[in-house]
Every structure is written in C-alpha cells, then in structure tokens.
C-alpha cells in the first residue's frame, strides 16, 4: 500500500514507441513492468507527456537547435496522435492523470510540485524514459524539491545500453540518501518500506 506517494510515469508516448526520429526501441520492453505499477496504483499515477514546440522558431533559445536537427518532431509536422501515451496505458486515464510539459523536466513551471503538495505527497516512484534525459530531469528536480524517489530499474528505458547503464551507476552511487533503485516488483510490494 502506498502512503503519500505518487507514481510518475515519464513520457511513455507513441512518438517514442513508433517509427519516428525519436523512437526508443527499448520502450516496449519495459511496458510489462510499468503496467504492473500502473495496475496497482492507477489512481496515484501521473503520465507525463513531452509536447514538442509548434515550430522550431517558436521554441525558446537552444531548443531551436533541437528542432532544427529534428524538424519532423515539431507539432506542425508530427501526427498529434503520437504525442499521446501508448495505447496500453490510455485505459487508465482516468483515474490516472496526464501532465503535459514542453521540456525534459516536469518541474519547470511549478504546476506539478503544487499539485503534489496539495496531496501531501512526499515520495515519488518514477518509471518510463529516457533514463538519461527526462527521467534524469524528473528525478533531480524531485530530489531538489525534497521528495524521496524510488526508481524501478526494469521499468526504465533508454536509447542506448551504454548511457542507460552509466546513469543507473550514477543514480546508485551518488544519491543513496534520497533515492532507491530497485525492481518493479519490489516497488509494488514494498513501497512504504523502500521510502
């Protein structure tokens, strides 16, 4: 039973699962582990969705370089259905919630933190991807804001083994007081003890 905790499922979106320039083939491998968590905690799950800029020119600052590199990933060119979470998770909303963000981090404008504070949340279980980008931004922001973080490593995906494994090593070695890396089964069964 989860007490004062929320599951943040990071960017399990069709644009990362299907044949786009940002496809992360690992994503589908973690669907069973993420599903086990969502099945148990659907009413305490928030699915973040990375929403690209409308055009490369509308993106702020250095984000323009990102969309110059991948112009087909702007909203003016991308099929809007690809921004949604992948079909296996859509049935959970509601009671799960969607949270849209234009950056790697969901914390950039304070909305998510306010929502969690209103619910007296003090612990976050973070799944999804990518391990070394949006999960990293979500985890570091959560730690900065004082949340205890649980990372089920088999419910995380990246685009490359090397960077995925390297960032998990950093997570385990640098944040032991604020972060627990475990399995999805342990996260589901022992959330309170891990927190």
Backbone as a printed PyTorch tensor [residue, N CA C, xyz], in Angstrom:
tensor([[[  0.8550,  -1.1810,   0.0000],
         [  0.0000,   0.0000,   0.0000],
         [  0.8940,   1.2350,   0.0000]],

        [[  0.6110,   2.1530,  -0.8730],
         [  1.4140,   3.3570,  -0.9880],
         [  0.8460,   4.4350,  -0.0760]],

        [[  1.7030,   5.0430,   0.7270],
         [  1.2590,   6.1170,   1.6080],
         [  1.9750,   7.3940,   1.2050]],

        [[  1.2040,   8.4410,   0.8860],
         [  1.7700,   9.7330,   0.4970],
         [  2.7540,   9.6130,  -0.6600]],

        [[  2.4400,   8.7250,  -1.5850],
         [  3.3020,   8.5480,  -2.7440],
         [  2.5200,   8.6560,  -4.0290]],

        [[  3.2280,   9.0180,  -5.0860],
         [  2.6590,   9.1070,  -6.4270],
         [  3.6280,   8.4550,  -7.3980]],

        [[  3.0560,   7.7820,  -8.3870],
         [  3.8410,   7.1860,  -9.4720],
         [  3.8580,   8.1730, -10.6320]],

        [[  5.0360,   8.6380, -11.0110],
         [  5.1820,   9.4890, -12.1910],
         [  5.7470,   8.6120, -13.3080]],

        [[  4.9350,   8.4120, -14.3210],
         [  5.3260,   7.6080, -15.4800],
         [  5.7440,   8.5800, -16.5800]],

        [[  7.0210,   8.5890, -16.8770],
         [  7.6210,   9.6190, -17.7230],
         [  7.5680,   9.2370, -19.2040]],

        [[  6.8020,  10.0080, -19.9650],
         [  6.8730,  10.0510, -21.4340],
         [  6.7470,   8.6980, -22.1350]],

        [[  5.8300,   7.8760, -21.6790],
         [  5.5340,   6.6110, -22.3690],
         [  4.5750,   6.9420, -23.5190]],

        [[  5.1080,   7.6100, -24.5240],
         [  4.3130,   8.1800, -25.6070],
         [  4.5530,   7.4630, -26.9250]],

        [[  3.5590,   7.5360, -27.7820],
         [  3.6510,   6.8730, -29.0840],
         [  4.8150,   7.3850, -29.9280]],

        [[  5.1590,   8.6720, -29.7930],
         [  6.2550,   9.1960, -30.6230],
         [  7.6080,   8.5880, -30.2560]],

        [[  7.7090,   7.9910, -29.0790],
         [  8.9390,   7.3040, -28.7070],
         [  8.8400,   5.7950, -28.9460]],

        [[  7.6260,   5.2900, -29.1620],
         [  7.4250,   3.8570, -29.3780],
         [  7.3650,   3.4950, -30.8560]],

        [[  6.9340,   4.4340, -31.6770],
         [  6.7210,   4.1450, -33.1000],
         [  7.8770,   4.6830, -33.9410]],

        [[  7.7830,   4.5210, -35.2540],
         [  8.8830,   4.8060, -36.1610],
         [  9.1310,   6.2660, -36.4470]],

        [[  9.3820,   7.0550, -35.4050],
         [  9.7460,   8.4620, -35.5920],
         [ 11.2530,   8.6060, -35.4330]],

        [[ 11.7420,   9.8170, -35.6560],
         [ 13.1750,  10.0860, -35.4700],
         [ 13.5740,   9.9640, -34.0000]],

        [[ 12.6230,   9.9940, -33.0930],
         [ 12.9030,   9.8870, -31.6560],
         [ 12.5050,   8.5300, -31.0820]],

        [[ 12.3230,   7.5550, -31.9300],
         [ 11.9190,   6.2400, -31.4430],
         [ 12.9720,   5.6720, -30.4930]],

        [[ 12.5040,   5.1290, -29.3870],
         [ 13.3670,   4.4690, -28.4080],
         [ 12.9270,   3.0060, -28.3430]],

        [[ 13.5970,   2.1320, -29.0820],
         [ 13.1390,   0.7440, -29.1950],
         [ 12.9930,   0.0100, -27.8630]],

        [[ 13.7280,   0.4260, -26.8600],
         [ 13.6330,  -0.2240, -25.5490],
         [ 12.2750,  -0.0330, -24.8940]],

        [[ 11.5500,   1.0040, -25.2550],
         [ 10.3290,   1.3310, -24.5300],
         [  9.4080,   0.1240, -24.3810]],

        [[  9.1880,  -0.5890, -25.4490],
         [  8.2270,  -1.6810, -25.3980],
         [  8.6720,  -2.8040, -24.4770]],

        [[  9.9730,  -2.9150, -24.2220],
         [ 10.4640,  -3.9440, -23.2970],
         [ 10.0510,  -3.6730, -21.8570]],

        [[  9.8300,  -2.4050, -21.5000],
         [  9.5020,  -2.0900, -20.1080],
         [  7.9970,  -1.9850, -19.8620]],

        [[  7.1960,  -2.1190, -20.9060],
         [  5.7420,  -1.9950, -20.7370],
         [  5.2080,  -2.9610, -19.6740]],

        [[  5.6070,  -4.2470, -19.6300],
         [  5.0630,  -5.1260, -18.5860],
         [  5.3810,  -4.6530, -17.1630]],

        [[  6.5950,  -4.1790, -16.9320],
         [  6.9620,  -3.7060, -15.5870],
         [  6.2080,  -2.4340, -15.2290]],

        [[  6.0990,  -1.5090, -16.1830],
         [  5.3510,  -0.2780, -15.9220],
         [  3.8780,  -0.6160, -15.7020]],

        [[  3.3410,  -1.5380, -16.4920],
         [  1.9390,  -1.9320, -16.3380],
         [  1.6590,  -2.4880, -14.9490]],

        [[  2.5890,  -3.2550, -14.4060],
         [  2.4000,  -3.8130, -13.0650],
         [  2.2440,  -2.6970, -12.0290]],

        [[  3.0030,  -1.6270, -12.2100],
         [  2.9070,  -0.4890, -11.2850],
         [  1.6000,   0.2560, -11.4890]],

        [[  1.2710,   0.5550, -12.7410],
         [  0.0460,   1.3020, -13.0220],
         [ -1.1800,   0.4970, -12.6020]],

        [[ -1.1740,  -0.8120, -12.8390],
         [ -2.2980,  -1.6540, -12.4130],
         [ -2.5780,  -1.4920, -10.9260]],

        [[ -1.5250,  -1.4210, -10.1590],
         [ -1.6650,  -1.3390,  -8.6960],
         [ -2.0040,   0.0790,  -8.2270]],

        [[ -1.4680,   1.0820,  -8.9200],
         [ -1.5870,   2.4540,  -8.4310],
         [ -2.1530,   3.4140,  -9.4800]],

        [[ -3.1370,   2.9810, -10.2500],
         [ -3.6830,   3.8420, -11.3140],
         [ -4.1860,   5.1710, -10.7610]],

        [[ -4.8110,   5.1480,  -9.6050],
         [ -5.3570,   6.3900,  -9.0440],
         [ -4.2730,   7.3050,  -8.4920]],

        [[ -3.0470,   6.8100,  -8.4260],
         [ -1.9270,   7.6220,  -7.9510],
         [ -0.8480,   7.7430,  -9.0220]],

        [[ -1.2470,   7.5670, -10.2870],
         [ -0.3040,   7.6510, -11.3960],
         [ -0.5260,   8.9420, -12.1750]],

        [[  0.5910,   9.5880, -12.5140],
         [  0.5840,  10.7500, -13.3990],
         [  1.4700,  10.3990, -14.5920]],

        [[  0.8730,  10.4000, -15.7690],
         [  1.6240,  10.1790, -17.0070],
         [  2.0750,  11.5320, -17.5360]],

        [[  3.3920,  11.7690, -17.5760],
         [  3.8640,  12.9920, -18.2110],
         [  3.9260,  12.7590, -19.7160]],

        [[  3.7080,  13.8430, -20.4560],
         [  3.8270,  13.8030, -21.9140],
         [  4.6890,  14.9800, -22.3500]],

        [[  5.7510,  14.6620, -23.0760],
         [  6.5850,  15.7040, -23.6610],
         [  5.8650,  16.2320, -24.9020]],

        [[  5.5470,  17.5240, -24.8970],
         [  4.8340,  18.1460, -26.0130],
         [  5.8280,  19.0300, -26.7740]],

        [[  6.1880,  18.6440, -27.9880],
         [  7.1700,  19.4250, -28.7460],
         [  6.6590,  20.8300, -29.0890]],

        [[  7.5860,  21.6740, -29.4610],
         [  7.2370,  23.0260, -29.9120],
         [  6.4170,  22.9520, -31.1960]],

        [[  5.6020,  23.9620, -31.4130],
         [  4.7930,  24.0250, -32.6370],
         [  5.7010,  24.0720, -33.8650]],

        [[  6.7230,  24.9270, -33.8220],
         [  7.7120,  25.0400, -34.8960],
         [  9.0800,  25.2070, -34.2440]],

        [[ 10.1390,  25.0490, -35.0320],
         [ 11.4630,  25.2800, -34.4470],
         [ 11.6330,  26.7430, -34.0490]],

        [[ 11.0280,  27.6750, -34.8020],
         [ 11.1510,  29.0960, -34.4810],
         [ 10.3970,  29.4720, -33.1980]],

        [[  9.3600,  28.7230, -32.8420],
         [  8.5890,  29.0440, -31.6330],
         [  9.2350,  28.4860, -30.3770]],

        [[ 10.2380,  27.6490, -30.5150],
         [ 10.9220,  27.0670, -29.3630],
         [ 11.8610,  28.1040, -28.7430]],

        [[ 12.0060,  28.0990, -27.4150],
         [ 12.8980,  29.0690, -26.7830],
         [ 14.3760,  28.6870, -26.9180]],

        [[ 15.2030,  29.6890, -27.1480],
         [ 16.6550,  29.5470, -27.0780],
         [ 17.2210,  28.3360, -27.7890]],

        [[ 18.0440,  27.5750, -27.0720],
         [ 18.7450,  26.4360, -27.6500],
         [ 17.8160,  25.2950, -28.0480]],

        [[ 16.5630,  25.3270, -27.5880],
         [ 15.6060,  24.3260, -28.0670],
         [ 15.4190,  24.4430, -29.5750]],

        [[ 15.6590,  25.6240, -30.1430],
         [ 15.5430,  25.7700, -31.5960],
         [ 16.5370,  24.8630, -32.3110]],

        [[ 17.6990,  24.6780, -31.7320],
         [ 18.6980,  23.7870, -32.3340],
         [ 18.2010,  22.3480, -32.3450]],

        [[ 17.4790,  21.9530, -31.2860],
         [ 16.9170,  20.5980, -31.2320],
         [ 15.9540,  20.3920, -32.3920]],

        [[ 15.0570,  21.3590, -32.5790],
         [ 14.0570,  21.2090, -33.6350],
         [ 14.6180,  21.5000, -35.0190]],

        [[ 15.7210,  22.2460, -35.1160],
         [ 16.4160,  22.3670, -36.4020],
         [ 16.9770,  20.9990, -36.8030]],

        [[ 17.4560,  20.2600, -35.8110],
         [ 18.0210,  18.9250, -36.0630],
         [ 16.9310,  17.9180, -36.4230]],

        [[ 15.7540,  18.0210, -35.7590],
         [ 14.6440,  17.0890, -35.9720],
         [ 13.3610,  17.8550, -36.3040]],

        [[ 13.2930,  18.5140, -37.4520],
         [ 12.1270,  19.3350, -37.7790],
         [ 10.8260,  18.5330, -37.8850]],

        [[ 10.9070,  17.2500, -38.1820],
         [  9.6990,  16.4330, -38.2790],
         [  9.0730,  16.1420, -36.9220]],

        [[  9.7520,  16.5380, -35.8430],
         [  9.2340,  16.2960, -34.4960],
         [  8.5320,  17.5290, -33.9290]],

        [[  8.4100,  18.5860, -34.7030],
         [  7.6150,  19.7400, -34.2650],
         [  6.1380,  19.4140, -34.4470]],

        [[  5.2880,  20.0900, -33.6930],
         [  3.8510,  19.8110, -33.7630],
         [  3.2630,  20.1460, -35.1320]],

        [[  3.8640,  21.0870, -35.8610],
         [  3.3220,  21.4080, -37.1820],
         [  3.4890,  20.2460, -38.1530]],

        [[  4.4220,  19.3280, -37.8860],
         [  4.6680,  18.1990, -38.7930],
         [  4.3000,  16.8400, -38.1930]],

        [[  4.2930,  16.7430, -36.8870],
         [  4.0830,  15.4630, -36.2060],
         [  2.5970,  15.1370, -36.1210]],

        [[  2.2460,  13.9000, -36.3850],
         [  0.8630,  13.4510, -36.1880],
         [  0.5120,  13.6640, -34.7110]],

        [[ -0.5330,  14.4220, -34.3920],
         [ -0.8460,  14.7280, -32.9910],
         [ -1.1410,  13.4920, -32.1440]],

        [[ -1.5880,  12.4100, -32.7630],
         [ -1.8490,  11.1790, -32.0090],
         [ -0.5660,  10.6160, -31.3950]],

        [[  0.5770,  10.9380, -32.0000],
         [  1.8470,  10.4080, -31.4970],
         [  2.2710,  11.0590, -30.1790]],

        [[  1.6680,  12.1720, -29.8190],
         [  2.0020,  12.8410, -28.5590],
         [  1.3420,  12.1360, -27.3730]],

        [[  0.2920,  11.3880, -27.6380],
         [ -0.4360,  10.7160, -26.5600],
         [  0.3920,   9.5570, -25.9980]],

        [[  0.0000,   9.1120, -24.7970],
         [  0.6350,   7.9300, -24.2190],
         [  0.2740,   6.7120, -25.0690]],

        [[  1.0780,   5.6720, -24.9610],
         [  0.8600,   4.4940, -25.7960],
         [ -0.4730,   3.8280, -25.4290]],

        [[ -1.0960,   3.1670, -26.4030],
         [ -2.4360,   2.6020, -26.1970],
         [ -2.6170,   1.7420, -24.9430]],

        [[ -1.6630,   0.8850, -24.5370],
         [ -1.9270,   0.0640, -23.3460],
         [ -2.2010,   0.8640, -22.0710]],

        [[ -1.7730,   2.1340, -22.0420],
         [ -1.9450,   2.9210, -20.8170],
         [ -3.1330,   3.8790, -20.8690]],

        [[ -3.7080,   4.0680, -22.0380],
         [ -4.8030,   5.0360, -22.1610],
         [ -6.0240,   4.6440, -21.3290]],

        [[ -6.2400,   3.3570, -21.1410],
         [ -7.4150,   2.9110, -20.3860],
         [ -7.3530,   3.2850, -18.9080]],

        [[ -6.1820,   3.6560, -18.4360],
         [ -6.0300,   4.0260, -17.0250],
         [ -6.4100,   5.4820, -16.7370]],

        [[ -6.6120,   6.2580, -17.8000],
         [ -6.9030,   7.6980, -17.6360],
         [ -8.3810,   7.9530, -17.8990]],

        [[ -9.1690,   8.4180, -16.9610],
         [ -8.8850,   8.4200, -15.5290],
         [ -8.9990,   7.0130, -14.9430]],

        [[ -8.5780,   6.7910, -13.7300],
         [ -8.2520,   7.7570, -12.6820],
         [ -6.8440,   8.3480, -12.7810]],

        [[ -5.9530,   7.7070, -13.5380],
         [ -4.6230,   8.3130, -13.7130],
         [ -4.7870,   9.6550, -14.4160]],

        [[ -3.7870,  10.5000, -14.2560],
         [ -3.8310,  11.8500, -14.8320],
         [ -2.7550,  12.0030, -15.8920]],

        [[ -2.9930,  12.9560, -16.7990],
         [ -1.9900,  13.3500, -17.7870],
         [ -1.3990,  14.6810, -17.3700]],

        [[ -0.1020,  14.8500, -17.6170],
         [  0.5770,  16.1030, -17.2870],
         [  1.4960,  16.4480, -18.4510]],

        [[  1.1620,  17.5020, -19.1890],
         [  1.9440,  17.9050, -20.3540],
         [  3.0450,  18.8790, -19.9690]],

        [[  4.1930,  18.7370, -20.6580],
         [  5.3560,  19.5780, -20.3860],
         [  6.0990,  19.8540, -21.6870]],

        [[  6.6780,  21.0450, -21.8470],
         [  7.3980,  21.3620, -23.0790],
         [  8.9120,  21.1400, -22.9800]],

        [[  9.3650,  20.6300, -21.8470],
         [ 10.7970,  20.4330, -21.6070],
         [ 11.0230,  19.0370, -21.0340]],

        [[ 12.2790,  18.6970, -20.8270],
         [ 12.6010,  17.4070, -20.2230],
         [ 12.0120,  17.2920, -18.8200]],

        [[ 12.0530,  18.3780, -18.0850],
         [ 11.6310,  18.3810, -16.6900],
         [ 10.1490,  18.7320, -16.5440]],

        [[  9.4360,  18.0140, -15.6670],
         [  8.0510,  18.4020, -15.3890],
         [  7.9460,  19.4970, -14.3290]],

        [[  9.0780,  19.9260, -13.7840],
         [  9.0810,  20.8650, -12.6520],
         [  9.2240,  22.3160, -13.0870]],

        [[  9.4460,  22.5920, -14.3710],
         [  9.9010,  23.9040, -14.8320],
         [  8.9920,  25.0650, -14.4360]],

        [[  7.6840,  24.8470, -14.3150],
         [  6.7980,  25.9840, -14.0210],
         [  6.0900,  25.8770, -12.6690]],

        [[  6.3890,  24.8570, -11.8900],
         [  5.8260,  24.7370, -10.5450],
         [  4.4750,  24.0520, -10.4510]],

        [[  3.8090,  23.7900, -11.5840],
         [  2.4710,  23.1930, -11.5170],
         [  2.4710,  21.8130, -10.8670]],

        [[  3.4150,  20.9630, -11.2530],
         [  3.4370,  19.6010, -10.7160],
         [  3.7300,  19.6150,  -9.2210]],

        [[  4.6840,  20.4130,  -8.8140],
         [  5.0170,  20.4910,  -7.3830],
         [  3.8070,  20.9580,  -6.5740]],

        [[  3.0990,  21.9690,  -7.0520],
         [  1.8980,  22.4460,  -6.3430],
         [  0.8500,  21.3440,  -6.2340]],

        [[  0.6280,  20.6190,  -7.3300],
         [ -0.3390,  19.5240,  -7.3280],
         [  0.0290,  18.4700,  -6.2810]],

        [[  1.2960,  18.1120,  -6.2290],
         [  1.7430,  17.0970,  -5.2770],
         [  1.6790,  17.6060,  -3.8450]],

        [[  2.0200,  18.8590,  -3.6380],
         [  1.9540,  19.4140,  -2.2910],
         [  0.5220,  19.4690,  -1.7830]],

        [[ -0.4260,  19.7620,  -2.6720],
         [ -1.8410,  19.7690,  -2.2760],
         [ -2.2970,  18.3990,  -1.8080]],

        [[ -1.6360,  17.3500,  -2.2930],
         [ -1.9790,  15.9740,  -1.9110],
         [ -1.0490,  15.4430,  -0.8110]],

        [[ -0.1970,  16.2970,  -0.2630],
         [  0.7480,  15.9200,   0.7980],
         [  1.6690,  14.7730,   0.3770]],

        [[  2.0560,  14.7510,  -0.8880],
         [  2.9470,  13.7140,  -1.4070],
         [  4.3680,  13.9800,  -0.9260]],

        [[  5.0490,  12.9170,  -0.4910],
         [  6.4450,  13.0600,  -0.0790],
         [  7.3720,  12.0350,  -0.7260]],

        [[  6.8040,  11.1100,  -1.5030],
         [  7.6100,  10.0730,  -2.1440],
         [  7.1120,   9.8640,  -3.5690]],

        [[  8.0460,   9.7340,  -4.5120],
         [  7.7020,   9.5290,  -5.9140],
         [  8.3480,   8.2600,  -6.4420]],

        [[  7.5540,   7.4420,  -7.0820],
         [  8.0580,   6.3030,  -7.8320],
         [  8.0860,   6.7630,  -9.2900]],

        [[  9.2530,   6.7150,  -9.9100],
         [  9.4110,   7.2440, -11.2670],
         [  9.7500,   6.1010, -12.2110]],

        [[  8.9400,   5.9520, -13.2620],
         [  9.1950,   4.9630, -14.3020],
         [  9.2020,   5.6730, -15.6530]],

        [[  9.5030,   4.9250, -16.7200],
         [  9.4410,   5.4950, -18.0620],
         [ 10.8070,   5.7890, -18.6440]],

        [[ 10.9020,   6.8650, -19.4150],
         [ 12.1550,   7.1280, -20.0760],
         [ 12.2890,   8.5670, -20.5630]],

        [[ 13.3810,   8.8850, -21.1000],
         [ 14.5490,   8.0500, -21.1420],
         [ 15.3490,   8.2060, -19.8570]],

        [[ 16.0270,   7.1370, -19.4860],
         [ 16.7380,   7.0790, -18.2130],
         [ 17.7060,   8.2380, -18.0280]],

        [[ 18.3760,   8.6280, -19.1220],
         [ 19.4260,   9.6370, -19.0290],
         [ 18.9890,  11.0150, -19.5100]],

        [[ 17.6810,  11.2090, -19.7430],
         [ 17.1980,  12.5240, -20.1830],
         [ 16.0100,  12.9320, -19.3090]],

        [[ 14.8090,  12.5600, -19.7060],
         [ 13.6130,  13.0290, -18.9870],
         [ 13.4710,  12.3890, -17.6040]],

        [[ 13.8540,  11.1230, -17.4560],
         [ 13.8460,  10.5210, -16.1190],
         [ 14.8680,  11.2310, -15.2410]],

        [[ 16.0320,  11.5020, -15.7890],
         [ 17.0610,  12.2280, -15.0430],
         [ 16.5410,  13.5870, -14.5850]],

        [[ 15.9300,  14.3410, -15.4840],
         [ 15.4030,  15.6700, -15.1310],
         [ 14.2950,  15.5610, -14.0920]],

        [[ 13.4480,  14.5540, -14.2180],
         [ 12.3600,  14.3510, -13.2560],
         [ 12.9130,  13.9830, -11.8930]],

        [[ 13.8810,  13.0800, -11.8730],
         [ 14.4720,  12.6160, -10.6180],
         [ 15.2370,  13.7240,  -9.9140]],

        [[ 16.0820,  14.4640, -10.6340],
         [ 16.8690,  15.5250,  -9.9930],
         [ 15.9710,  16.6400,  -9.4550]],

        [[ 14.9570,  17.0220, -10.2200],
         [ 14.0230,  18.0300,  -9.7300],
         [ 13.2890,  17.5690,  -8.4930]],

        [[ 12.8780,  16.3020,  -8.4850],
         [ 12.1870,  15.7510,  -7.3180],
         [ 13.0830,  15.7880,  -6.0880]],

        [[ 14.3320,  15.3880,  -6.2540],
         [ 15.2790,  15.4110,  -5.1380],
         [ 15.5100,  16.8430,  -4.6550]],

        [[ 15.6880,  17.7670,  -5.5960],
         [ 15.8770,  19.1680,  -5.2150],
         [ 14.7030,  19.6950,  -4.4030]],

        [[ 13.5020,  19.2290,  -4.7140],
         [ 12.2990,  19.6870,  -4.0130],
         [ 12.0200,  18.8990,  -2.7290]],

        [[ 12.8650,  17.9180,  -2.4230],
         [ 12.7560,  17.2080,  -1.1560],
         [ 11.9690,  15.9160,  -1.1760]],

        [[ 11.5980,  15.4350,  -2.3510],
         [ 10.8760,  14.1700,  -2.4280],
         [ 11.8410,  12.9980,  -2.2880]],

        [[ 11.3990,  11.9520,  -1.6400],
         [ 12.0970,  10.6660,  -1.6670],
         [ 11.7440,  10.0230,  -2.9950]],

        [[ 12.6940,   9.4090,  -3.6850],
         [ 12.4710,   8.8690,  -5.0210],
         [ 12.7730,   7.3760,  -5.0540]],

        [[ 11.8830,   6.6330,  -5.6990],
         [ 12.0700,   5.2080,  -5.9550],
         [ 12.1590,   5.0360,  -7.4680]],

        [[ 13.2110,   4.3600,  -7.9470],
         [ 13.3860,   4.0920,  -9.3750],
         [ 13.3960,   2.5830,  -9.6090]],

        [[ 12.3390,   2.0300, -10.1850],
         [ 12.3540,   0.6030, -10.5360],
         [ 13.1040,   0.4190, -11.8600]],

        [[ 14.3160,  -0.1080, -11.7950],
         [ 15.1940,  -0.0990, -12.9600],
         [ 14.6460,  -0.8990, -14.1430]],

        [[ 13.8260,  -1.9040, -13.9010],
         [ 13.2580,  -2.6670, -15.0070],
         [ 12.0230,  -1.9910, -15.5990]],

        [[ 11.6410,  -0.8430, -15.0600],
         [ 10.5370,  -0.0420, -15.6000],
         [ 11.0620,   1.2640, -16.1880]],

        [[ 12.3600,   1.2880, -16.5210],
         [ 13.0100,   2.4550, -17.1220],
         [ 13.5800,   2.0530, -18.4680]],

        [[ 13.5110,   2.9560, -19.4390],
         [ 14.1030,   2.6630, -20.7400],
         [ 14.9790,   3.8180, -21.1920]],

        [[ 15.9370,   3.4770, -22.0390],
         [ 16.7950,   4.4620, -22.6800],
         [ 16.9020,   4.1260, -24.1500]],

        [[ 17.7990,   4.8020, -24.8370],
         [ 18.0130,   4.5170, -26.2550],
         [ 19.3010,   3.7480, -26.5010]],

        [[ 20.1720,   3.7060, -25.4970],
         [ 21.4580,   3.0260, -25.6690],
         [ 21.8590,   2.3620, -24.3580]],

        [[ 22.3220,   1.1190, -24.4540],
         [ 22.7440,   0.3820, -23.2600],
         [ 23.7940,   1.1490, -22.4670]],

        [[ 24.7600,   1.7170, -23.1840],
         [ 25.8960,   2.3550, -22.5150],
         [ 25.4610,   3.5060, -21.6120]],

        [[ 24.6420,   4.4010, -22.1130],
         [ 24.2380,   5.5530, -21.2980],
         [ 23.2060,   5.1500, -20.2410]],

        [[ 22.3360,   4.2040, -20.5620],
         [ 21.3690,   3.7060, -19.5820],
         [ 22.1020,   3.1040, -18.3830]],

        [[ 23.0500,   2.2020, -18.6590],
         [ 23.8020,   1.5560, -17.5750],
         [ 24.6380,   2.5660, -16.8020]],

        [[ 25.2410,   3.5140, -17.5140],
         [ 26.0910,   4.5060, -16.8480],
         [ 25.2710,   5.3790, -15.9010]],

        [[ 24.0900,   5.8250, -16.3250],
         [ 23.3160,   6.7110, -15.4540],
         [ 22.7520,   5.9400, -14.2720]],

        [[ 22.4210,   4.6670, -14.4440],
         [ 21.9890,   3.8670, -13.2840],
         [ 23.1160,   3.7390, -12.2620]],

        [[ 24.3570,   3.6180, -12.7350],
         [ 25.5020,   3.5900, -11.8180],
         [ 25.6070,   4.9070, -11.0650]],

        [[ 25.4340,   6.0180, -11.7510],
         [ 25.4570,   7.3260, -11.0880],
         [ 24.3280,   7.4190, -10.0680]],

        [[ 23.1280,   7.0100, -10.4490],
         [ 21.9940,   7.0590,  -9.5210],
         [ 22.3020,   6.2930,  -8.2340]],

        [[ 22.8420,   5.0840,  -8.3850],
         [ 23.1160,   4.2390,  -7.2050],
         [ 24.2460,   4.7930,  -6.3420]],

        [[ 25.2390,   5.4100,  -6.9680],
         [ 26.4310,   5.8010,  -6.2070],
         [ 26.3700,   7.2100,  -5.6360]],

        [[ 25.5100,   8.0830,  -6.1730],
         [ 25.5410,   9.4840,  -5.7590],
         [ 24.3520,   9.9510,  -4.9320]],

        [[ 23.2670,   9.1930,  -4.9230],
         [ 22.0300,   9.7050,  -4.3160],
         [ 21.4190,   8.7390,  -3.3000]],

        [[ 22.2430,   7.9460,  -2.6080],
         [ 21.7160,   6.8960,  -1.7480],
         [ 20.7780,   7.3940,  -0.6570]],

        [[ 20.9560,   8.5970,  -0.1780],
         [ 20.1070,   9.1030,   0.9080],
         [ 18.7440,   9.5640,   0.4180]],

        [[ 18.6240,   9.8260,  -0.8660],
         [ 17.3890,  10.3890,  -1.4070],
         [ 16.7080,   9.4900,  -2.4300]],

        [[ 17.3550,   8.4120,  -2.7980],
         [ 16.9200,   7.6120,  -3.9350],
         [ 17.1370,   6.1360,  -3.6550]],

        [[ 16.1560,   5.3160,  -4.0410],
         [ 16.2890,   3.8630,  -4.0000],
         [ 16.1010,   3.3310,  -5.4010]],

        [[ 17.0630,   2.5380,  -5.8830],
         [ 16.9410,   1.8410,  -7.1570],
         [ 16.6060,   0.3950,  -6.8230]],

        [[ 15.5280,  -0.1240,  -7.4240],
         [ 15.0640,  -1.4660,  -7.0970],
         [ 14.3800,  -2.0600,  -8.3230]],

        [[ 13.6770,  -3.1660,  -8.1450],
         [ 12.8840,  -3.7630,  -9.2240],
         [ 11.4530,  -3.2460,  -9.1490]],

        [[ 10.7160,  -3.4010, -10.2390],
         [  9.3060,  -3.0130, -10.2390],
         [  8.5230,  -3.8500,  -9.2310]],

        [[  8.8420,  -5.1410,  -9.1300],
         [  8.1510,  -5.9940,  -8.1500],
         [  8.3620,  -5.4710,  -6.7370]],

        [[  9.6010,  -5.1310,  -6.4050],
         [  9.8670,  -4.5870,  -5.0700],
         [  9.1600,  -3.2580,  -4.8630]],

        [[  9.1280,  -2.4300,  -5.8870],
         [  8.4480,  -1.1420,  -5.7660],
         [  6.9600,  -1.3370,  -5.4880]],

        [[  6.3440,  -2.2860,  -6.1840],
         [  4.9160,  -2.5500,  -5.9830],
         [  4.6560,  -3.1630,  -4.6100]],

        [[  5.4940,  -4.1030,  -4.2070],
         [  5.2360,  -4.8540,  -2.9760],
         [  5.7060,  -4.1840,  -1.7020]],

        [[  6.7360,  -3.3360,  -1.8120],
         [  7.3610,  -2.8110,  -0.5930],
         [  7.5180,  -1.2970,  -0.6170]],

        [[  6.6300,  -0.5920,  -1.3030],
         [  6.7760,   0.8580,  -1.4730],
         [  7.0420,   1.5550,  -0.1460]],

        [[  6.2470,   1.3040,   0.8630],
         [  6.4060,   2.0230,   2.1400],
         [  7.7560,   1.7260,   2.7660]],

        [[  8.2000,   0.4620,   2.7290],
         [  9.4870,   0.1200,   3.3190],
         [ 10.6380,   0.7760,   2.5550]],

        [[ 10.5160,   0.8580,   1.2180],
         [ 11.5750,   1.4610,   0.4170],
         [ 11.6640,   2.9670,   0.6560]],

        [[ 10.5270,   3.5920,   0.8850],
         [ 10.5110,   5.0320,   1.0790],
         [ 11.1150,   5.4030,   2.4010]]])
